[in-house]
Amino acid sequence: MWRYVVRRLLQMVPVLIGTTLLIYLAVFALPGDPIRVLGGDKPMPPAVYQTLRHHYHLDDPLIVQYGKYLWGLVHGDFGQTLNGQPVGDVLTAGWTVTVQLAITAWIFELVVGIALGVWAGLRKGGVVDTLVLSGTTLVIAIPSFVLAYSAQLIFGLKLGWFPTAGTDDGWPYSYLLPGILLGSLSLAYIARLTRTSLVENGRSDYVRTAVAKGLSRRRVLVRHTLRNSLIPVVTYLGVDLGNLMAGAIIIEGIFNLPGIGQQIFLAIQIKDGPTVVGICTFLVLIYLLANLVVDFLYGVLDPRIRHD
């Protein structure tokens, strides 16, 4: 198992370099001068302008800029914002909010999504199955911001069940409604994926053999059918944790949550490239760590994968 994990860790290195290079090139190759934007409407003295460009390595070739950024990243330095604040401080201020929001959404989609999928898969073609498929299709079809504003109006303002903005009530209460909304789309996919995988595996030879041997329905479901059906679900859940953190921009804006999604949105508006690159790099690391956990769980759920 340890050789399997080390192999996956080594595979993460070129992925990290490639993704951060693409992000860096995409941000800093855009037209426009961030130093001019930093000066605003007032003309900036040439000496100050050149000093700032040199400080942020903007007078170097683009690939040299990336090399210096990567060297700093190896030493735990995510760079500096255009106002001189370390990007790490921006992440420290906002990542707790985003992580709490993402974890709330992730737990919601994990528990409810798998439960609905198993419930529908065990009653294929029945009323429950039809309701789950219809309900998840409806959730997928409605834009997330429409769901968010509607839920905020109904459950926050009209009924008063949840806070409508901010984090004053702490976790989990302040994060319940935005977390449910953030995880609702992924919940729909997880429920459908679990249901389809369960139905598929229920027709497999090894399941029929287990039934023929006289094993109880519960044991066949838990030890055989469900265990193999969860492999694609685990894949989706692992990748989706990064998706939730990256996709929290809309929800954080609607519910006024001071997370990194809101920070990256503000940084894009003022062309603060170092902040955008630093936060995106942080999200890439979250993706890679989530995929590493998924690979580890693969080996636990199906030992054959360790030897591939």
Secondary structure, DSSP 4 states (H G I P E B T S, - for coil): -HHHHHHHHHHHHHHHHHHHHHHHHHHHTSSS-HHHHHHTTSPPPHHHHHHHHHHTTTTS-HHHHHHHHHHHHHTT---B-TTS-BHHHHHHHHHHHHHHHHHHHHHHIIIIIHHHHHHHHHTTTSHHHHHHHHHHHHHHHS-HHHHHHHHIIIIIIIS--S-SSSSTT-TTHHHHHHHHHHHHHHHHHHHHHHHHHHHHHHTSHHHHHHHHTT--HHHIIIIIIHHHHHHHHHHHHHHHHHHHHHTHHHHHHHTT--SHHHHHHHHHHTT-HHHHHHHHHHHHHHHHHHHHHHHHHHHHH-GGGGG-
